[in-house]
Amino acid sequence: MKRLAIIGGGVSGLAAGIYARLCGLDCTIYEQHTIVGGELSGWTRGGCHIDNCVHWMTGTSPDSELYNVWREVGVLTGVEGETIQNEAFLRVETAGGERLDMWQDLDRLHRDMLAVSPEDKPMTDRFIREVKAYRCVELPSKFPPGQLPLSELWRLFRRMRRLAKIHRRCGRISIADYAAQFKSDVIRKMLTVYFPPQYNISSLMYVLAIFSNGNAALPRGGSLAMAMRMARRYEELGGRIITSRKAVKIEIDGGRARRVLFSNGDSADFDFIVCACDTAVTFHRLIGSDRMDKLFRLWYGLPRSYPVHSSLNLYFDVADPCAMLPDTSVFECEPYTIAGQKHDTVLLKNFNSEPTFAPEGHTVLQTLHLQYDGEYEFWSRLRASDLDAYRREKARVAAQVIARIETRYPSLRGRLTCVEAVTPASFNRYCGAYRGSYMSFILTPHAPKVVHRGVLKDISNLYLAGQWLQPPGGLPNAVLTGKFAIQRLCRREHIPFVGYGVTWR
Ligand SMILES: Cc1cc2nc3c(=O)[nH]c(=O)nc-3n(C[C@H](O)[C@H](O)[C@H](O)COP(=O)(O)OP(=O)(O)OC[C@H]3O[C@@H](n4cnc5c(N)ncnc54)[C@H](O)[C@@H]3O)c2cc1C
């Protein structure tokens, strides 16, 4: 049987492994950590479960193509109650006391926006109309880019043709510029507080559209449970996982990847290799930067057009059920600083829909603070130069944030304990995330959306997977690139592909 190595056991690596087993390949996943999951992970601190990743997962609606993939990889099984559908994506409160919920029900959102700001009616009407138009968008999940049959291209074109004009315009406006057209402070805040404001507005409209479609709910059990479901599915299909095994080099000879060398001195030969680790690791450590192709050179080489972002995430054990807080909320507050940058809002994620995450009567709250390139430098330099100072800085920020939460919610005074702080440096250290970014390149108005085909011209048996191939990344792109890597391999090697879509028999 042909032997396949998958480097990296994140969502993309696990997905590649599952489809490889469905297609009958002898497959081993090598993961540098003690568990698989990559960014899709969770752990315990101070008696609380720390959920590292999922705030919404695209593909939870049975009407979407992606739903079939989540089912095939074992994340969704079609059982009622396995996802959590919140009423609102986000609640925003300004310092002036205005409040707005980004409801799943777009007509309700429309009414509320008009109520808070009648003078913004033309912009509000247009915004809701445009979000509704994005509801037709489907993430093509059957066939890899470049392998879509004409009939499929035609179907997608017909489905989305009415969006073309809107998308051409909205793809070229940043969230910041779009929001600036509203007079209302709370509407501007609602649009700019969650996503990096350099994103094009179409990205936010798309997320809101799929959320309103019921296609972006939360998988019950959170990130770790989701990763473990994928790992179980893979192992039940006969796949092998070797953890604590870091790949350090791939030997390439005569246009073929022949051997993987590991940090413990072991090496092994394979017929095919899927690199499902961060592509910066693939290029800079495993195969050499000189093998980077034109598209990756463009992406990495033009950080102004293709920026990345990260966040500082704090986790609090709260001795309160936090019933007054929705799933996700943002409030304006006294300014505070992180890595020399001023922040004047706190974004709270409430985990009380997962009662096992905290001791009885307690809740885990997470705060997310967007961080960019400069902040990544700050955290990684501080950690490398002075570990104690790094820890003190995390504690200082946590104290500032606790003070703001207590001011906004006096009933929580004295009830918050910071149990974990994850910085952009942590994401890089843990998963090799390029500049601490746990998503792919931001879709800005200056750069058209392009996807990578997942193969390199001069290495015939090496396939790429992972969210970096399909900006802006995230779980759907990660799982699809894992599937697509195996579809490409099957096509090239004349192996029947087994799975949703079926490209080759
Ligand atoms: C705070 C946070 C919030 C998020 N929220 C969402 C959300 O709400 N919705 C959403 O869709 N996405 C979200 N994401 C993004 C999502 O987690 C990622 O897009 C996805 O998990 C990426 O999967 P991947 O397989 O491409 O990469 P990774 O998860 O990075 O997996 C790569 C794996 O390769 C391993 N590896 C690296 N180098 C080596 C080596 N040399 N040898 C062996 N193994 C190696 C790593 O340890 C890792 O396990 C969030 C992420 C974070 C951190």
PDBQT file of the ligand as one rigid body, heavy atoms in Angstrom, charges set to zero:
ROOT
HETATM    1  C1  LIG A 601      -8.452  32.548  19.413  1.00  0.00    +0.000 C 
HETATM    2  C2  LIG A 601      -8.879  31.898  18.139  1.00  0.00    +0.000 A 
HETATM    3  C3  LIG A 601     -10.170  32.061  17.690  1.00  0.00    +0.000 A 
HETATM    4  C4  LIG A 601     -10.567  31.463  16.489  1.00  0.00    +0.000 A 
HETATM    5  N1  LIG A 601     -11.874  31.557  16.139  1.00  0.00    +0.000 NA
HETATM    6  C5  LIG A 601     -12.292  30.926  15.039  1.00  0.00    +0.000 A 
HETATM    7  C6  LIG A 601     -13.685  30.886  14.740  1.00  0.00    +0.000 A 
HETATM    8  O1  LIG A 601     -14.518  31.344  15.513  1.00  0.00    +0.000 OA
HETATM    9  N2  LIG A 601     -14.060  30.301  13.564  1.00  0.00    +0.000 N 
HETATM   10  C7  LIG A 601     -13.166  29.772  12.691  1.00  0.00    +0.000 A 
HETATM   11  O2  LIG A 601     -13.590  29.286  11.634  1.00  0.00    +0.000 OA
HETATM   12  N3  LIG A 601     -11.843  29.770  12.974  1.00  0.00    +0.000 NA
HETATM   13  C8  LIG A 601     -11.388  30.315  14.124  1.00  0.00    +0.000 A 
HETATM   14  N4  LIG A 601     -10.055  30.276  14.441  1.00  0.00    +0.000 N 
HETATM   15  C9  LIG A 601      -9.098  29.795  13.443  1.00  0.00    +0.000 C 
HETATM   16  C10 LIG A 601      -8.934  28.268  13.412  1.00  0.00    +0.000 C 
HETATM   17  O3  LIG A 601      -8.558  27.802  14.665  1.00  0.00    +0.000 OA
HETATM   18  C11 LIG A 601      -7.860  27.926  12.393  1.00  0.00    +0.000 C 
HETATM   19  O4  LIG A 601      -8.219  28.463  11.150  1.00  0.00    +0.000 OA
HETATM   20  C12 LIG A 601      -7.655  26.428  12.176  1.00  0.00    +0.000 C 
HETATM   21  O5  LIG A 601      -7.640  25.737  13.389  1.00  0.00    +0.000 OA
HETATM   22  C13 LIG A 601      -6.340  26.218  11.418  1.00  0.00    +0.000 C 
HETATM   23  O6  LIG A 601      -6.147  24.852  11.160  1.00  0.00    +0.000 OA
HETATM   24  P1  LIG A 601      -4.879  24.372  10.334  1.00  0.00    +0.000 P 
HETATM   25  O7  LIG A 601      -4.907  22.903  10.279  1.00  0.00    +0.000 OA
HETATM   26  O8  LIG A 601      -4.823  25.116   9.045  1.00  0.00    +0.000 OA
HETATM   27  O9  LIG A 601      -3.594  24.894  11.156  1.00  0.00    +0.000 OA
HETATM   28  P2  LIG A 601      -3.114  24.649  12.655  1.00  0.00    +0.000 P 
HETATM   29  O10 LIG A 601      -4.232  24.616  13.586  1.00  0.00    +0.000 OA
HETATM   30  O11 LIG A 601      -2.040  25.660  12.877  1.00  0.00    +0.000 OA
HETATM   31  O12 LIG A 601      -2.468  23.206  12.610  1.00  0.00    +0.000 OA
HETATM   32  C14 LIG A 601      -1.142  22.980  12.225  1.00  0.00    +0.000 C 
HETATM   33  C15 LIG A 601      -0.589  21.852  13.074  1.00  0.00    +0.000 C 
HETATM   34  O13 LIG A 601       0.729  21.554  12.632  1.00  0.00    +0.000 OA
HETATM   35  C16 LIG A 601       1.535  21.308  13.761  1.00  0.00    +0.000 C 
HETATM   36  N5  LIG A 601       2.935  21.534  13.367  1.00  0.00    +0.000 N 
HETATM   37  C17 LIG A 601       3.515  22.711  13.040  1.00  0.00    +0.000 A 
HETATM   38  N6  LIG A 601       4.796  22.513  12.711  1.00  0.00    +0.000 NA
HETATM   39  C18 LIG A 601       5.022  21.174  12.815  1.00  0.00    +0.000 A 
HETATM   40  C19 LIG A 601       6.168  20.368  12.596  1.00  0.00    +0.000 A 
HETATM   41  N7  LIG A 601       7.321  20.891  12.212  1.00  0.00    +0.000 N 
HETATM   42  N8  LIG A 601       6.054  19.017  12.790  1.00  0.00    +0.000 NA
HETATM   43  C20 LIG A 601       4.869  18.460  13.205  1.00  0.00    +0.000 A 
HETATM   44  N9  LIG A 601       3.769  19.212  13.445  1.00  0.00    +0.000 NA
HETATM   45  C21 LIG A 601       3.842  20.542  13.238  1.00  0.00    +0.000 A 
HETATM   46  C22 LIG A 601       1.024  22.301  14.781  1.00  0.00    +0.000 C 
HETATM   47  O14 LIG A 601       1.415  21.948  16.100  1.00  0.00    +0.000 OA
HETATM   48  C23 LIG A 601      -0.472  22.214  14.550  1.00  0.00    +0.000 C 
HETATM   49  O15 LIG A 601      -1.051  21.196  15.328  1.00  0.00    +0.000 OA
HETATM   50  C24 LIG A 601      -9.633  30.773  15.681  1.00  0.00    +0.000 A 
HETATM   51  C25 LIG A 601      -8.347  30.576  16.156  1.00  0.00    +0.000 A 
HETATM   52  C26 LIG A 601      -7.979  31.095  17.385  1.00  0.00    +0.000 A 
HETATM   53  C27 LIG A 601      -6.611  30.794  17.925  1.00  0.00    +0.000 C 
ENDROOT
TORSDOF 0
